[in-house]
């Protein structure tokens, strides 16, 4: 197994599992020490395994190294802190191998950790940062890129969240049903963010990270199996993720570059995934609450069910974007709605729908805004305006993969639209 595959696949799964297991055993208040111990174990594994090969039980090896590192750290601090001393004693008494635990136990640990990250006292923006760092092992630059914030801001949010978690004395297993129920919407946000990073990665050199998408689906399925998480919004989120995953094989060309929706070979799409998405979409229809996930799942379903790009029911897509903008207003939703209108009624109508829309300042959104205006102005025959926005889009593209896509599209003078850039 290469070092790249270790980091991108096995390590990604093991990171969240080890953090969740150790947090259950010593308490989430030690989250910083737990993360350091797990990170240390992964670094040692990368150094040793790429030379000597994998051990017989890689998961058990990682746990033992992380466990010993954490135990040593807690014992070093035990003379200064009675709580830490007790934690070190508890660690020593439960040094078993977590690979012996049942799948249900592992699932419970991950869910508990998700709910712990959504502690009510932690500001929502900090909840998302600590979850991405703790459960997915995202780097601070990746988090900043994904959330459209500075790295300094990401560090500040992470520190704020950790400070709250370190002050908790309640074991993860003792969260009440009421506490868990209040946190479900924020758990949705975290799963959505994990999937989004996999679907269109902010990491240079990795346009798609399918392992993150599959991890988000796994977490969403665990949540749907939980009595408190078995809600229409959870089903809608799962439908959305399955629809997008169904198109993964068609989103990358032979050279590894991203393909726009109209360029994709629909015979490569996973029809089983689409069927599963439709099943979750049907389950999401129960109840009276309509969420952003319902609207986005509706849009994704229209694309998956359309025989071709031109035969897409664009009027239905526009209706879904109207509902999405009501449920979760954002500049990206407005841009995507304009592109859908352009496909339905023509580029002039799409451009008119953006009248009065001021230029967004966030990096990722500014890029989509410029790309959208470049496309619509070119389609309206406004070459000078199109060239101006084309240059803005090319210089503000947040990743090399998106920049390469823009250059390719503009060089061939093909149309480019932000809707296709978000829904590859």
C-alpha positions in Angstrom: 0.0 0.0 0.0 1.5 3.4 -1.0 1.8 6.3 1.4 -0.8 8.2 -0.6 -3.3 5.4 -0.2 -2.5 5.1 3.5 -3.3 8.7 4.1 -6.3 9.1 1.8 -8.1 5.9 2.6 -7.1 3.8 5.6 -5.8 6.6 7.7 -8.8 8.8 7.0 -11.1 6.1 8.4 -8.8 5.2 11.3 -8.4 8.7 12.5 -12.0 9.3 13.3 -12.5 5.8 14.7 -9.5 6.1 17.1 -10.5 9.6 18.2 -14.0 8.4 19.0 -12.9 5.3 20.8 -10.3 7.1 23.0 -12.7 10.0 23.7 -15.2 7.4 25.0 -12.6 5.9 27.2 -11.0 9.0 28.8 -13.6 11.7 28.1 -14.0 14.3 25.4 -12.4 16.9 27.7 -9.0 15.4 26.7 -9.7 16.0 23.0 -6.4 17.9 22.3 -4.3 15.1 23.9 -6.3 12.5 22.1 -5.8 14.1 18.7 -2.1 14.5 19.3 -1.7 10.9 20.3 -3.7 9.7 17.2 -1.7 12.0 14.9 1.6 10.7 16.4 0.5 7.1 15.8 -0.4 7.8 12.2 3.0 9.5 11.6 4.8 6.5 13.0 2.8 4.2 10.9 3.6 6.2 7.7 7.3 6.1 8.5 7.4 2.4 9.3 4.8 0.8 7.1 6.0 2.3 3.8 9.4 0.6 4.5 8.5 -2.6 6.4 5.0 -3.2 5.0 1.7 -3.4 6.9 1.5 -5.4 10.2 -0.9 -8.3 10.6 -3.5 -6.1 12.4 -3.0 -2.4 11.2 -6.0 -1.1 13.2 -4.8 -2.8 16.4 -1.3 -1.5 15.9 -2.5 2.0 15.5 -4.7 1.8 18.6 -1.9 0.4 20.8 0.6 3.2 19.7 -2.0 5.9 20.1 -3.2 4.4 23.5 0.4 4.3 24.8 1.1 7.8 23.6 -2.0 9.2 25.3 -1.4 7.2 28.5 2.1 8.6 28.7 0.9 12.1 28.2 -1.8 11.8 30.9 0.6 10.3 33.3 3.1 13.1 32.7 0.4 15.6 33.7 -1.1 13.6 36.5 1.0 15.1 39.2 -0.5 18.5 38.4 -4.1 17.5 38.0 -6.2 14.9 39.9 -8.7 14.4 37.0 -5.9 13.6 34.6 -4.4 11.2 37.1 -7.8 9.4 37.3 -8.0 9.3 33.5 -4.6 7.7 33.2 -5.7 5.0 35.7 -8.8 4.4 33.7 -6.8 4.2 30.5 -4.5 1.6 32.0 -7.5 -0.5 32.9 -9.1 -0.6 29.5 -6.1 -1.1 27.2 -7.9 -3.7 25.1 -7.8 -3.6 21.3 -10.8 -1.7 19.9 -10.8 -4.0 16.8 -12.4 -6.6 19.1 -15.4 -4.3 19.6 -18.6 -4.9 17.8 -19.5 -2.8 14.7 -22.4 -1.4 16.7 -20.0 -0.1 19.4 -17.8 1.5 16.8 -20.9 3.2 15.3 -22.0 4.4 18.7 -18.6 5.9 19.4 -18.7 7.9 16.1 -22.2 9.1 16.7 -21.4 10.2 20.3 -18.4 12.1 19.0 -20.5 13.8 16.4 -23.0 14.9 19.0 -20.2 16.0 21.4 -18.8 18.3 18.7 -22.3 19.9 18.6 -22.3 20.9 22.3 -24.8 23.8 22.6 -22.3 26.1 24.3 -20.0 25.9 21.3 -20.8 28.5 18.6 -22.1 26.8 15.5 -19.2 27.9 13.4 -16.8 26.5 15.9 -18.7 23.2 16.1 -18.1 22.7 12.4 -14.4 23.4 12.6 -13.8 21.1 15.5 -15.8 18.3 13.8 -13.9 18.6 10.6 -10.6 18.6 12.5 -11.5 15.8 15.0 -13.6 13.4 13.0 -12.0 13.9 9.5 -8.5 15.0 10.3 -8.8 18.0 8.0 -5.9 20.4 8.1 -6.5 24.1 9.1 -5.8 25.3 5.5 -8.4 22.8 4.2 -11.0 23.9 6.8 -10.3 27.6 6.0 -10.7 26.9 2.3 -13.9 25.0 2.7 -15.6 27.5 5.0 -14.3 30.6 3.2 -12.5 31.9 6.3 -8.9 32.8 7.1 -6.6 30.3 8.6 -6.2 32.5 11.7 -10.0 32.5 12.0 -10.1 28.7 11.7 -7.5 28.4 14.5 -9.5 30.8 16.7 -12.7 28.8 16.2 -10.9 25.5 16.9 -9.4 26.9 20.1 -12.8 28.1 21.2 -14.4 24.7 20.6 -11.6 22.8 22.4 -11.8 25.1 25.4 -15.5 24.2 25.8 -14.9 20.5 25.3 -12.1 20.4 27.8 -14.5 21.9 30.4 -16.9 19.0 30.0 -17.2 16.4 32.7 -20.2 14.5 31.3 -19.3 11.2 29.7 -20.3 11.0 26.0 -22.6 8.0 26.8 -24.6 10.1 29.3 -26.0 12.6 26.8 -29.7 12.8 27.3 -32.2 12.3 24.5 -33.1 16.0 24.7 -29.5 17.0 24.4 -29.0 14.8 21.3 -32.3 16.0 19.7 -31.3 19.6 19.9 -27.9 18.9 18.2 -29.3 16.9 15.2 -29.5 20.0 12.8 -25.8 20.8 13.5 -24.9 17.1 13.0 -26.5 17.5 9.6 -24.4 20.5 8.8 -21.2 18.6 9.7 -22.1 15.6 7.5 -23.0 18.0 4.7 -19.6 19.8 5.0 -17.7 16.5 4.9 -19.5 15.4 1.8 -19.0 18.8 0.1 -15.2 18.6 0.7 -15.1 15.2 -0.9 -17.3 16.1 -3.8 -15.3 19.2 -4.8 -12.1 19.2 -2.8 -10.3 22.3 -1.7 -7.0 20.4 -1.6 -4.6 21.0 -4.4 -4.1 17.9 -6.6 -7.3 16.2 -5.4 -10.4 17.5 -7.3 -12.5 14.6 -5.9 -12.1 12.7 -2.6 -14.5 9.9 -2.9 -13.5 8.4 0.5 -14.8 11.5 2.2 -18.1 11.3 0.4 -18.5 7.7 1.4 -17.6 8.6 5.0 -20.3 11.2 5.0 -22.8 8.7 3.7 -21.8 6.3 6.3 -22.2 8.9 9.1 -25.6 9.9 7.7 -26.7 6.3 7.6 -25.7 5.8 11.2 -27.6 8.9 12.1 -30.7 7.7 10.2 -30.5 4.4 12.2 -30.6 6.3 15.5 -34.1 6.9 16.8 -33.4 10.6 17.3 -31.7 11.1 14.0 -34.5 9.3 12.0 -35.9 12.5 10.6 -37.1 13.6 7.2 -34.1 16.0 7.0 -31.7 13.1 7.5 -33.4 11.1 4.7 -33.2 14.2 2.4 -29.5 14.6 3.1 -28.9 11.0 2.4 -30.9 11.2 -0.9 -28.8 14.2 -1.9 -25.5 12.5 -1.2 -26.5 9.2 -3.0 -27.6 11.2 -6.1 -24.2 13.0 -6.2 -22.2 9.9 -5.5 -24.0 8.1 -8.4 -22.3 10.5 -10.8 -18.8 10.2 -9.4 -17.5 7.9 -12.2 -18.6 10.4 -14.8 -17.1 13.5 -13.3 -13.5 12.9 -14.2 -12.1 12.7 -17.7 -9.4 10.4 -19.0 -6.7 12.9 -18.1 -8.0 13.2 -14.5 -9.6 16.7 -15.0 -13.1 17.6 -13.9 -15.9 17.3 -16.5 -19.0 19.5 -16.6 -22.4 18.0 -16.3 -23.1 18.4 -20.0 -19.8 16.6 -20.8 -20.4 13.5 -18.6 -21.1 10.1 -20.0 -24.3 9.2 -18.3 -23.8 5.5 -19.0 -21.1 5.6 -16.3 -23.6 6.8 -13.7 -24.4 4.3 -10.9 -28.1 3.5 -11.4 -28.1 1.5 -8.1 -27.1 4.7 -6.3 -29.8 6.6 -8.0 -32.4 4.1 -7.0 -31.2 4.3 -3.3 -31.3 8.1 -3.5 -34.9 7.9 -4.8 -35.8 5.6 -1.8 -34.4 8.1 0.7 -36.1 11.0 -1.1 -39.4 9.2 -0.7 -38.7 8.7 3.0 -37.9 12.4 3.3 -41.4 13.3 2.2 -43.0 12.5 5.6 -43.7 15.4 8.0 -44.3 19.1 7.5 -40.7 20.5 7.6 -39.0 21.4 4.3 -35.3 21.8 4.6 -32.5 22.9 2.3 -31.6 19.2 1.9 -35.0 18.5 0.4 -34.6 21.3 -2.1 -31.0 20.2 -3.1 -32.0 16.6 -3.3 -34.8 17.6 -5.7 -32.3 19.4 -7.9 -30.0 16.5 -7.9 -32.8 14.1 -8.7 -33.8 16.1 -11.7 -30.2 15.9 -13.1 -30.0 12.1 -12.4 -33.3 11.3 -14.0 -32.9 13.5 -17.1 -32.1 11.5 -20.3 -29.6 14.2 -21.3 -28.4 17.6 -20.3 -30.7 19.3 -22.8 -33.7 17.3 -21.8 -33.4 18.3 -18.1 -36.6 19.8 -16.7 -35.0 23.2 -16.1 -38.3 24.8 -15.0 -38.4 22.2 -12.1 -34.8 23.0 -11.3 -35.6 26.7 -11.0 -38.6 25.9 -8.8 -36.3 23.9 -6.5 -33.8 26.8 -6.4 -36.6 29.1 -5.4 -37.4 26.8 -2.5 -33.8 26.5 -1.6 -33.3 30.2 -1.5 -36.2 30.5 0.8 -34.9 27.7 3.1 -31.2 28.7 3.0 -30.5 32.0 1.3 -27.0 32.3 -0.2 -25.2 33.9 -3.1 -24.3 30.5 -4.6 -28.0 29.5 -4.7 -28.8 32.7 -6.5 -26.1 32.2 -9.1 -27.1 28.6 -9.7 -30.8 29.7 -10.1 -29.6 32.3 -12.7 -27.9 29.5 -14.7 -30.9 27.3 -14.6 -33.1 30.2 -15.8 -30.6 30.7 -18.7 -30.9 27.0 -19.7 -34.7 27.3 -19.5 -35.5 30.8 -20.9 -32.2 31.9 -22.4 -29.0 33.7 -21.3 -30.6 37.2 -21.3 -33.2 36.0 -18.8 -30.5 34.4 -16.6 -28.5 37.6 -16.7 -31.5 39.8 -15.8 -32.2 37.6 -12.8 -28.9 38.9 -11.3 -29.7 42.6 -11.6 -28.7 44.3 -8.4 -26.6 41.4 -7.2 -23.4 42.8 -5.8 -20.1 41.1 -6.2 -19.5 38.6 -3.4 -16.2 38.9 -1.6 -15.7 35.3 -0.3 -13.1 33.6 -2.4 -15.1 30.6 -3.5 -18.3 32.6 -4.2 -16.4 35.4 -6.0 -15.0 32.8 -8.4 -18.4 31.4 -9.2 -19.9 34.9 -9.6 -17.2 35.8 -12.2 -17.5 32.5 -14.0 -21.3 32.9 -14.2 -21.2 36.4 -15.6 -18.5 35.4 -18.1 -20.7 32.6 -19.4 -24.0 34.6 -19.5 -22.4 37.7 -21.1 -20.7 35.5 -23.8 -23.9 33.8 -24.6 -25.6 37.2 -24.9 -22.9 38.4 -27.3 -21.2 40.8 -24.9 -17.6 39.9 -25.7 -15.9 42.7 -23.8 -17.9 42.0 -20.6 -17.4 38.3 -21.0 -13.6 38.7 -21.3 -13.5 40.8 -18.2 -15.3 38.3 -16.1 -13.4 35.4 -17.6 -10.1 36.9 -16.4 -11.6 37.5 -13.0 -12.7 33.9 -12.8 -9.4 32.5 -13.9 -7.4 34.5 -11.4 -9.7 33.8 -8.4 -10.3 30.0 -9.0 -9.6 28.5 -5.5 -8.0 25.2 -6.7 -5.8 24.1 -9.6 -8.4 21.7 -10.8 -11.0 24.4 -11.1 -8.5 26.7 -12.7 -7.6 24.1 -15.3 -11.2 23.5 -16.1 -11.7 27.2 -16.6 -8.7 27.6 -18.9 -9.8 24.6 -21.0 -13.4 25.9 -21.3 -12.3 29.4 -22.2 -9.7 28.4 -24.6 -12.2 26.4 -26.6 -14.7 29.3 -26.2 -17.2 26.8 -24.9 -19.9 27.9 -22.4 -19.1 27.8 -18.8 -21.6 28.1 -16.0 -21.4 28.1 -12.2 -24.3 25.7 -11.9 -22.2 23.1 -13.6 -19.1 24.1 -11.6 -21.0 23.3 -8.4 -22.9 20.2 -9.7 -20.2 18.6 -11.7 
